[in-house]
Structures are given as structure tokens and as C-alpha cells.
Amino acid sequence: MNLPLAYKILGDAEADPSGGLKVRGREAAHEVYLMAEAGLVRAAEPSAPDANEAVITRITHAGHQFYRAFRNLRSFPHH
């Protein structure tokens, strides 16, 4: 899983008031597929590993927790 990309996609999905987020591009669509497989999001079909776009229909509770944990981790100062 590409953590920075997953974080960005989850942030975009959280900010989308419609409750659904369409991502385009093979890398982003693949990331949505992996996130759905991991239980972080629910995605509309088809959600194949080699698709060029994907639609997140909702973020799961685990997805919200993952996003908050990653956001908190990014806010720590790096030495």
C-alpha cells in the first residue's frame, strides 16, 4: 500500500460532501482496490486491480481510524 497516496485519497473522500469520490488513473484506482480489500473503504463495482478509475462509496470506521492515526503521525515533528 502506498501510504501517502492512501492518506491523500482518504482525505479527499472525507472532504467530499457527496459521500462518493471518483479517482482516476491506474495507480489511484489500484490504491482504492487495495484500500477496499483492507476494509478501509467501500468501493463501487467494478473495483479490479487493473482499473483506470474507481469510486469510493464510503469510508469505513477502520478507514476513519487509519486516516486519523496517519494524520496524527504526520503532525509529529521530525528530528
Sequence and secondary structure as in RCSB ss.txt:
>XXXX:A:sequence
MNLPLAYKILGDAEADPSGGLKVRGREAAHEVYLMAEAGLVRAAEPSAPDANEAVITRITHAGHQFYRAFRNLRS
FPHH
>XXXX:A:secstr
  HHHHHHHHHHHHH TTS EEEESHHHHHHHHHHHHTTSEEE S   TT SEEEEEEE HHHHHHHHHHHHHHT
S   
